[in-house]
Each structure stands twice: as structure tokens, then as C-alpha cells.
Amino acid sequence: MHILIIEDDPAIATNLYDFLEARGHSVDAAADGITGLHLAVTQQFDGILLDIRLPGIDGITLCRKLRQEADLDTPVLMLTARDTLADKLKGFDCGADDYLVKPFALKEVEARLVAMHKRRKGKVTSRVLETDDLVFDPKTLSIRFAGIGVKLPPKCIGLLAVMMGEPGRVFSRKELESEVWGDVQETSDTLRSHVHELRRALTRAGGYDPIETVHGLGYRLATRART
């Protein structure tokens, strides 16, 4: 996952950053609310760890801005030293998805991020996905490109489903491997060979390759058909 940590305590932020990165996630961090808000609305994240007490903009106000002004549905896990029911209700009321009271276990933080991410993915992939000439039905795992059925092995279907969930977004190697294989692979050959197979099958069916390589970054599904 691509995770944003918005936390002003250097020790807590460093522990979270190091742990999540070691677990294979892509991590960015901000030490104040203004920087955190800017990152959250200008980049795409799979989850946000948000402290309530922040300089610049507090966590409650920041979360409300994400939901009401930026119209973002990125899962937010609130981190706070406050453990009263009133404080928790205030966090949920501003749009937070989950709540953890300090001190917390790092493994629990990751588990809750993963759970929120899966819930969000389920909402997206329960419907038929369409991007230009591509149509994918997650219930039947059927794929059509330019009106022609495409037969793919399971891993290639997984790669296509991930990219169709957010067309135009650049997915890093780590993200794609974690989503489809459950962990980062030892070499890039595994992902590269499956992307090649996916591209070949789509080109054979639709006459062009809708997947773009963004050198040094990863892959994305083009949002416009090429002629």
C-alpha cells in the first residue's frame, strides 16, 4: 500500500515509517497538518495515519477538509492519546474510518490499514469496471477488450483488476506485487513477465496495448484508446 503518515512526534513517525516500509509498503510522512493536507490531496494514497494534535491544522479539521472539500474517500486511521468516547465520536464524525489510542502496537496499525484497504477495494471491485474499450466483471472474472473476450491466467487478471480500479494512476512494482502476490517478489522478472503476457493478450484482442510503462516508476492503465 501507499501510506501517508501525518504525525508531529518524530519518534512515533519514525517508528511507523520504518516498520511499514520494512513490511513492503510505500510511505510518505508529514510533521504538520498543512503539509499533510497538501500531500493527501495532490497524491494518491491507500491509507492515511492521522494524529489529532498537529501544528498548522489539527487532525479533526484536516480529516473534515479531506471529506467535505477535497471529496476524498482515502481510508483514515486516527492516532491519538485521547481515549474517551466523546473524542472517538468526534473523530468518526469528521470522517475517520478507524481509531487507535496511543500507545499502540505497530502490527495492529498495519492490520487495521490492511482491513480498511480491503473494505475500500471491495466497494470498488464489486461492480463491473470499464475503462475505454476494457470491461472487467469481478464477479465472473470475465474480460472484454474492444468487444472481444480475453482469456488470462489468474495473476494477469489480478494485475488488470488493480490497474482498472484506478485508471491513469501509476502503480509501482512494490504495489502491484503486494496486491497480486501478497508480497514483494525477489526479482522484477516475475512481474515483468506477467505484464508482458497481459499486454500481449490485450493487444491481440483489441489491436493496441492500453498499459503504459512509466520508466523508473511503474505501470499505469492509459485512460484513452490509442489510434
JOLINHU-V277210 format. One record per backbone hydrogen bond with DSSP energy under -1.0 kcal/mol. CO is the residue of the C=O (numbers start at 0). NH is the residue of the N-H. E is the energy in kcal/mol with one decimal. If there is no record, write none. Layout:
co:CO nh:NH e:E
co:CO nh:NH e:E
//
This chain:
co:0 nh:25 e:-2.6
co:1 nh:45 e:-3.2
co:1 nh:46 e:-1.1
co:2 nh:27 e:-2.4
co:3 nh:48 e:-3.0
co:4 nh:29 e:-2.7
co:5 nh:50 e:-2.5
co:8 nh:12 e:-2.8
co:9 nh:13 e:-2.5
co:10 nh:14 e:-2.2
co:11 nh:15 e:-2.4
co:12 nh:16 e:-2.7
co:13 nh:17 e:-2.9
co:14 nh:18 e:-2.2
co:15 nh:19 e:-2.6
co:16 nh:20 e:-2.4
co:17 nh:21 e:-2.1
co:18 nh:22 e:-1.2
co:19 nh:24 e:-2.2
co:20 nh:23 e:-1.7
co:25 nh:2 e:-3.2
co:27 nh:4 e:-2.7
co:29 nh:6 e:-2.0
co:31 nh:35 e:-2.2
co:32 nh:36 e:-2.5
co:33 nh:37 e:-2.1
co:34 nh:38 e:-2.4
co:35 nh:39 e:-2.4
co:36 nh:40 e:-1.8
co:37 nh:41 e:-1.4
co:38 nh:42 e:-1.7
co:46 nh:3 e:-2.2
co:47 nh:76 e:-3.2
co:48 nh:5 e:-3.2
co:49 nh:78 e:-3.0
co:51 nh:53 e:-1.0
co:51 nh:58 e:-3.3
co:54 nh:32 e:-2.8
co:54 nh:56 e:-1.6
co:57 nh:61 e:-2.5
co:58 nh:62 e:-2.6
co:59 nh:63 e:-2.1
co:60 nh:64 e:-2.2
co:61 nh:65 e:-2.2
co:62 nh:66 e:-2.0
co:63 nh:67 e:-3.1
co:64 nh:68 e:-1.5
co:64 nh:69 e:-2.6
co:65 nh:71 e:-3.0
co:74 nh:47 e:-2.3
co:75 nh:96 e:-2.3
co:75 nh:97 e:-1.6
co:76 nh:49 e:-2.5
co:77 nh:99 e:-2.7
co:78 nh:51 e:-1.4
co:79 nh:101 e:-2.9
co:83 nh:87 e:-2.0
co:84 nh:88 e:-2.7
co:85 nh:89 e:-1.9
co:86 nh:90 e:-1.9
co:87 nh:91 e:-2.4
co:88 nh:92 e:-2.4
co:89 nh:93 e:-1.3
co:90 nh:95 e:-1.9
co:91 nh:94 e:-1.2
co:97 nh:77 e:-2.5
co:99 nh:79 e:-1.9
co:104 nh:108 e:-1.7
co:105 nh:109 e:-2.1
co:106 nh:110 e:-2.3
co:107 nh:111 e:-2.4
co:108 nh:112 e:-2.2
co:109 nh:113 e:-2.7
co:110 nh:114 e:-2.2
co:111 nh:115 e:-2.4
co:112 nh:116 e:-2.4
co:113 nh:117 e:-2.5
co:114 nh:118 e:-2.1
co:115 nh:119 e:-2.2
co:116 nh:120 e:-2.6
co:117 nh:121 e:-2.4
co:118 nh:122 e:-1.5
co:119 nh:123 e:-1.5
co:120 nh:124 e:-3.3
co:128 nh:135 e:-2.8
co:130 nh:133 e:-2.7
co:132 nh:145 e:-2.1
co:133 nh:130 e:-2.2
co:134 nh:143 e:-2.4
co:135 nh:128 e:-2.9
co:136 nh:140 e:-2.1
co:141 nh:136 e:-2.4
co:142 nh:149 e:-2.7
co:143 nh:134 e:-2.4
co:144 nh:147 e:-1.5
co:147 nh:144 e:-2.9
co:152 nh:156 e:-2.0
co:153 nh:157 e:-2.3
co:154 nh:158 e:-2.2
co:155 nh:159 e:-2.4
co:156 nh:160 e:-2.7
co:157 nh:161 e:-2.2
co:158 nh:162 e:-2.1
co:159 nh:163 e:-2.6
co:160 nh:164 e:-1.3
co:165 nh:168 e:-1.8
co:170 nh:218 e:-2.3
co:171 nh:175 e:-2.3
co:172 nh:176 e:-2.6
co:173 nh:177 e:-2.5
co:174 nh:178 e:-2.3
co:175 nh:179 e:-2.4
co:176 nh:180 e:-2.4
co:187 nh:191 e:-2.5
co:188 nh:192 e:-2.5
co:189 nh:193 e:-1.6
co:190 nh:194 e:-2.6
co:191 nh:195 e:-2.2
co:192 nh:196 e:-2.1
co:193 nh:197 e:-2.5
co:194 nh:198 e:-2.7
co:195 nh:199 e:-2.4
co:196 nh:200 e:-2.1
co:197 nh:201 e:-2.2
co:198 nh:202 e:-2.7
co:199 nh:203 e:-2.1
co:200 nh:204 e:-1.6
co:201 nh:205 e:-3.3
co:202 nh:206 e:-2.0
co:209 nh:221 e:-3.4
co:211 nh:219 e:-2.0
co:213 nh:216 e:-2.6
co:213 nh:217 e:-2.4
co:217 nh:213 e:-3.0
co:218 nh:170 e:-3.4
co:219 nh:211 e:-3.0
co:220 nh:167 e:-1.6
//
